[in-house]
Amino acid sequence: MSKDIDWSNLGFSYIKTDKRYISYWKDGEWDEGALTEDNTLHISEGSTALHYGQQCFEGLKAYRCKDGSINLFRPDRNAARIQKSCERLLMPHIPTEKFIDACMQVVRANEEFVPPYGSGATLYLRPFVIGVGDNIGVHAAPEYIFSIFCSPVGPYFKGGMAPTNFIVSDYDRAAPNGTGAAKVGGNYAASLLPGKNAQSRNFGDCIYLDPATHTKIEEVGAANFFGITKDNKFITPYSPSILPSITKYSLLYLAEHRLGLEVEEGDVFIDKLDEFKEAGACGTAAVITPIGGIQTKDDFHVFYSETEVGPITKKLFDELYGIQFGDIEAPENWIYKVK
């Protein structure tokens, strides 16, 4: 049984679902957590999340399989990443078991919102941790909330699996030794203006270069970059200020072990784009968005095509997509069944 929703025409926007999970940290420990119908948080006006940005979040999806069962894709990696984000912002550790159990509870409680197999839509889960409690000084919060809500979503970019053009931004996404590798809201707030500027020029989003030298690609909007060289090497940027994308590391594995490509995390120089025959942006929300071309100052570089998806990018998408929806055998421990 599923909700009466036009699944094939979903965008990437908020839809209120029936239940969400919430857990409180006080006096040095998390409570057991519970499901609630209330989608409004009630927090102190002095909460550090509001004034000092002490918060982080995650994103993962639940996938309806052909047999009606539901998959979670590598939630243990999301648990590990939110733990690192919490550590960076002096927030309490969320045990992996607690994180995965909370995800399972939310999916089970909102099973009618998991889109049907074949619709191309998924149930997006948004876990987050915020510092709360009465506070005014610049220090860690006395209390915290860990919560997960969900919403059925379609493709992040309107074109879906179609090439999108991007433009290089003069803005920096994160500082060299800042919070770029943590999934914190401040990184995204800082990206709103350059993103809007890119979209006003009819680009999908902007490309961020490394903040130290402005010579190397770091991220594509809120996604990670990858390129396929002319000698069939899968390359993705490496930098301490890049968010470690679970999708990116999954593609690195699949490119090497399923497609037989040589893979590398390394420098991607903005003035050497002609080394690549295909390029893409990857992340949980977008999965893979092929990059048609990149605008750098007065130069516009086209990769495979502005209208067609490159063959290797398509193979990578099909492999990952098939694994997530249960049509292709997954590497060990990548899929968690919601039971």
C-alpha positions as CSV (number, residue, x, y, z in Angstrom):
1,M,0.0,0.0,0.0
2,S,1.3,3.4,-0.9
3,K,0.2,7.0,-0.7
4,D,-1.8,8.7,-3.5
5,I,1.2,10.6,-4.9
6,D,2.2,11.3,-8.5
7,W,5.5,9.4,-8.0
8,S,6.9,9.9,-11.5
9,N,6.7,13.7,-11.2
10,L,8.2,14.2,-7.8
11,G,10.8,16.9,-7.4
12,F,13.4,17.3,-4.7
13,S,11.2,19.1,-2.2
14,Y,9.8,18.6,1.3
15,I,6.6,16.5,1.8
16,K,5.4,16.0,5.3
17,T,5.3,12.3,6.2
18,D,3.6,10.5,9.1
19,K,6.4,10.0,11.6
20,R,9.9,11.2,12.4
21,Y,12.4,10.0,15.0
22,I,13.8,12.2,17.8
23,S,16.3,11.6,20.6
24,Y,17.6,13.9,23.3
25,W,21.0,14.1,24.8
26,K,21.2,15.3,28.4
27,D,23.5,14.7,31.4
28,G,26.0,12.9,29.2
29,E,23.9,10.3,27.4
30,W,21.2,9.8,24.7
31,D,17.8,8.7,25.6
32,E,16.2,5.8,23.8
33,G,14.5,8.0,21.2
34,A,11.0,7.7,19.9
35,L,8.8,8.3,16.9
36,T,6.5,11.4,16.8
37,E,3.9,12.9,14.5
38,D,5.1,16.4,15.4
39,N,7.2,17.9,12.6
40,T,8.0,21.1,14.6
41,L,11.0,21.3,16.9
42,H,10.7,23.2,20.2
43,I,14.0,24.6,21.2
44,S,15.5,27.3,23.4
45,E,16.1,30.7,21.9
46,G,19.7,30.3,23.1
47,S,20.4,27.1,21.2
48,T,23.9,27.0,19.8
49,A,22.5,25.6,16.5
50,L,20.8,29.0,16.0
51,H,23.7,31.3,16.9
52,Y,27.0,29.4,16.5
53,G,26.2,26.9,13.8
54,Q,26.6,23.9,16.1
55,Q,24.8,21.4,13.9
56,C,25.3,18.8,11.3
57,F,23.3,16.5,9.1
58,E,23.2,13.5,6.7
59,G,21.3,12.3,3.7
60,L,20.5,8.8,2.6
61,K,17.7,7.0,0.8
62,A,15.4,4.0,1.1
63,Y,14.7,2.1,-2.2
64,R,11.7,0.0,-3.1
65,C,12.8,-3.3,-4.8
66,K,10.9,-5.2,-7.4
67,D,9.8,-7.8,-4.8
68,G,8.3,-5.0,-2.6
69,S,11.1,-5.1,0.0
70,I,13.0,-1.9,1.0
71,N,16.8,-1.3,0.8
72,L,18.9,1.1,2.7
73,F,22.2,1.8,0.9
74,R,25.3,1.8,3.2
75,P,23.8,3.5,6.2
76,D,26.8,2.5,8.3
77,R,28.9,4.9,6.2
78,N,26.4,7.7,6.9
79,A,26.7,6.8,10.6
80,A,30.5,7.0,10.4
81,R,30.3,10.4,8.6
82,I,27.9,12.0,11.1
83,Q,30.2,10.8,13.9
84,K,33.1,12.6,12.3
85,S,31.0,15.7,11.8
86,C,29.8,15.6,15.5
87,E,33.4,15.2,16.6
88,R,34.5,18.2,14.6
89,L,31.8,20.4,16.2
90,L,32.1,19.0,19.7
91,M,28.8,17.3,19.7
92,P,28.1,13.9,21.3
93,H,28.9,10.6,19.5
94,I,25.9,8.8,18.0
95,P,26.5,5.0,18.1
96,T,26.3,3.3,14.7
97,E,23.6,0.9,16.0
98,K,21.5,3.8,17.2
99,F,21.8,5.6,13.9
100,I,20.8,2.6,11.8
101,D,18.0,1.6,14.1
102,A,16.6,5.1,13.9
103,C,16.7,5.0,10.1
104,M,14.9,1.7,10.1
105,Q,12.2,3.0,12.5
106,V,11.5,6.0,10.3
107,V,11.3,4.0,7.1
108,R,9.0,1.3,8.7
109,A,6.7,4.1,10.1
110,N,6.5,5.8,6.7
111,E,6.4,2.7,4.5
112,E,3.5,4.1,2.5
113,F,5.7,7.0,1.4
114,V,8.4,4.7,-0.1
115,P,7.8,5.2,-3.8
116,P,7.0,2.1,-5.9
117,Y,9.7,0.2,-7.8
118,G,10.2,1.6,-11.3
119,S,9.0,5.1,-10.5
120,G,12.6,6.4,-10.3
121,A,11.7,8.0,-7.0
122,T,13.0,7.2,-3.5
123,L,12.4,8.0,0.2
124,Y,15.0,10.5,1.3
125,L,16.1,10.4,4.9
126,R,17.5,13.5,6.6
127,P,19.2,12.7,9.9
128,F,20.5,15.8,11.9
129,V,22.1,16.8,15.2
130,I,21.7,20.2,16.7
131,G,23.0,21.9,19.8
132,V,20.1,23.2,22.0
133,G,19.4,24.4,25.5
134,D,19.6,27.8,27.3
135,N,23.0,29.3,26.3
136,I,24.6,32.6,25.4
137,G,28.4,32.0,25.5
138,V,30.5,30.7,22.6
139,H,30.9,27.1,23.8
140,A,29.4,23.7,23.2
141,A,25.7,23.3,24.0
142,P,24.4,21.7,27.3
143,E,21.9,19.6,25.4
144,Y,21.4,18.1,21.9
145,I,18.7,16.7,19.6
146,F,19.3,13.9,17.1
147,S,16.4,13.6,14.7
148,I,15.5,11.9,11.4
149,F,12.7,12.9,9.1
150,C,11.9,11.6,5.6
151,S,10.3,12.8,2.4
152,P,9.7,11.1,-1.0
153,V,11.8,12.7,-3.7
154,G,12.4,12.6,-7.4
155,P,15.6,13.7,-9.2
156,Y,17.7,16.5,-7.5
157,F,18.3,18.2,-10.9
158,K,15.2,18.6,-13.1
159,G,16.8,17.0,-16.1
160,G,17.5,13.8,-14.2
161,M,20.2,11.6,-15.8
162,A,20.9,14.3,-18.4
163,P,24.0,16.5,-18.9
164,T,24.1,19.7,-16.9
165,N,26.4,22.7,-17.4
166,F,28.4,24.3,-14.5
167,I,30.4,27.5,-14.0
168,V,33.5,28.0,-11.9
169,S,32.9,30.2,-8.9
170,D,35.2,32.9,-7.5
171,Y,33.9,32.0,-4.1
172,D,35.4,29.4,-1.8
173,R,33.2,26.6,-0.4
174,A,35.4,26.0,2.7
175,A,38.7,27.1,4.3
176,P,41.7,24.8,3.8
177,N,41.6,23.7,7.5
178,G,38.0,24.5,8.1
179,T,34.8,22.4,8.1
180,G,34.8,21.3,4.4
181,A,35.1,17.6,5.3
182,A,32.2,17.8,7.8
183,K,28.6,17.9,6.7
184,V,27.6,21.1,8.5
185,G,25.0,23.7,7.5
186,G,27.4,26.6,7.3
187,N,29.1,25.0,4.3
188,Y,25.7,25.0,2.5
189,A,24.6,28.5,3.7
190,A,27.9,29.9,2.2
191,S,27.0,28.1,-1.1
192,L,23.6,29.7,-1.6
193,L,24.8,33.0,-3.1
194,P,27.3,31.5,-5.6
195,G,24.7,28.8,-6.5
196,K,22.1,31.5,-7.2
197,N,24.6,33.5,-9.3
198,A,25.3,30.3,-11.4
199,Q,21.6,29.6,-11.9
200,S,20.9,33.2,-12.9
201,R,23.3,32.5,-15.8
202,N,21.5,29.3,-16.7
203,F,24.0,26.9,-15.2
204,G,23.0,24.0,-12.9
205,D,25.3,25.2,-10.2
206,C,28.9,26.3,-9.7
207,I,32.3,24.5,-9.5
208,Y,34.4,25.3,-6.4
209,L,38.1,25.3,-6.7
210,D,40.6,24.6,-3.9
211,P,40.7,27.6,-1.6
212,A,44.5,27.7,-1.3
213,T,45.5,28.1,-5.0
214,H,42.2,28.2,-7.0
215,T,43.8,25.9,-9.6
216,K,42.1,22.5,-8.8
217,I,38.5,21.4,-8.8
218,E,37.1,20.4,-5.4
219,E,33.3,20.2,-5.5
220,V,30.4,20.7,-7.9
221,G,27.8,22.6,-5.9
222,A,26.8,20.2,-3.1
223,A,28.2,17.2,-4.9
224,N,31.6,15.6,-5.6
225,F,33.3,15.7,-9.0
226,F,34.6,12.8,-11.0
227,G,36.1,12.5,-14.5
228,I,36.9,9.8,-17.0
229,T,40.3,10.4,-18.7
230,K,40.9,9.6,-22.4
231,D,42.8,6.5,-21.3
232,N,39.8,5.3,-19.2
233,K,41.0,6.3,-15.7
234,F,38.4,7.3,-13.1
235,I,39.7,10.3,-11.2
236,T,38.1,12.2,-8.4
237,P,39.6,15.1,-6.4
238,Y,41.3,14.6,-3.1
239,S,41.4,17.3,-0.5
240,P,41.0,17.7,3.2
241,S,38.3,20.3,2.5
242,I,36.1,18.0,0.4
243,L,33.1,16.3,1.9
244,P,33.8,12.5,1.7
245,S,30.8,11.4,-0.4
246,I,29.5,7.9,0.1
247,T,28.4,7.8,-3.5
248,K,31.8,8.9,-4.7
249,Y,33.6,6.1,-2.8
250,S,31.0,3.6,-4.0
251,L,31.7,4.7,-7.6
252,L,35.4,4.4,-7.0
253,Y,34.9,0.8,-5.9
254,L,32.5,0.0,-8.8
255,A,34.7,1.7,-11.4
256,E,37.7,-0.5,-10.4
257,H,36.0,-3.8,-9.5
258,R,33.0,-3.9,-11.8
259,L,34.2,-1.9,-14.8
260,G,37.9,-2.7,-14.6
261,L,39.0,1.0,-14.7
262,E,42.1,2.3,-13.1
263,V,41.0,4.7,-10.3
264,E,42.6,7.6,-8.5
265,E,41.9,10.3,-5.9
266,G,44.2,13.2,-6.9
267,D,44.4,16.6,-8.3
268,V,42.0,17.7,-11.1
269,F,43.5,21.0,-12.5
270,I,40.9,23.4,-13.9
271,D,43.3,24.2,-16.8
272,K,43.6,20.5,-17.8
273,L,40.0,19.6,-18.5
274,D,40.9,18.4,-22.0
275,E,42.4,15.3,-20.3
276,F,38.8,14.1,-19.6
277,K,36.4,12.6,-22.1
278,E,33.5,12.4,-19.6
279,A,32.8,14.1,-16.2
280,G,30.1,14.0,-13.6
281,A,28.8,15.2,-10.3
282,C,27.8,12.6,-7.7
283,G,26.1,12.5,-4.3
284,T,23.2,10.9,-2.5
285,A,20.7,13.5,-3.8
286,A,21.8,13.7,-7.4
287,V,23.2,10.1,-7.6
288,I,25.1,11.0,-10.8
289,T,24.6,14.1,-12.9
290,P,26.7,14.1,-16.1
291,I,28.5,17.3,-16.7
292,G,28.0,18.6,-20.2
293,G,30.4,21.5,-19.9
294,I,32.2,23.8,-17.5
295,Q,32.5,27.6,-17.9
296,T,35.9,29.0,-16.8
297,K,36.1,32.7,-17.2
298,D,35.8,33.1,-21.0
299,D,36.3,29.5,-21.9
300,F,33.6,26.9,-22.1
301,H,34.8,23.3,-22.1
302,V,32.5,20.5,-23.3
303,F,33.2,16.9,-22.2
304,Y,31.3,14.1,-23.9
305,S,28.3,16.0,-25.0
306,E,25.9,18.7,-23.8
307,T,22.9,16.5,-24.6
308,E,24.0,12.8,-24.4
309,V,25.3,10.8,-21.5
310,G,28.8,9.4,-21.9
311,P,29.0,5.5,-22.1
312,I,31.2,5.0,-19.0
313,T,29.1,7.4,-16.9
314,K,26.0,5.6,-18.0
315,K,27.5,2.2,-17.0
316,L,28.5,3.5,-13.6
317,F,25.0,4.9,-13.1
318,D,23.3,1.7,-14.1
319,E,25.5,-0.4,-11.9
320,L,25.0,1.8,-8.8
321,Y,21.3,2.3,-9.5
322,G,20.8,-1.4,-10.0
323,I,22.5,-2.2,-6.7
324,Q,20.5,0.3,-4.8
325,F,17.2,-1.0,-6.1
326,G,18.2,-4.6,-5.6
327,D,18.4,-5.6,-9.3
328,I,22.2,-6.1,-9.3
329,E,24.1,-8.0,-6.6
330,A,25.7,-5.6,-4.2
331,P,29.2,-5.8,-2.7
332,E,29.2,-7.3,0.8
333,N,27.5,-5.2,3.5
334,W,26.3,-2.4,1.1
335,I,22.6,-3.2,1.5
336,Y,20.6,-3.2,4.7
337,K,17.1,-4.7,4.4
338,V,14.3,-2.8,6.2
339,K,12.4,-5.5,8.1
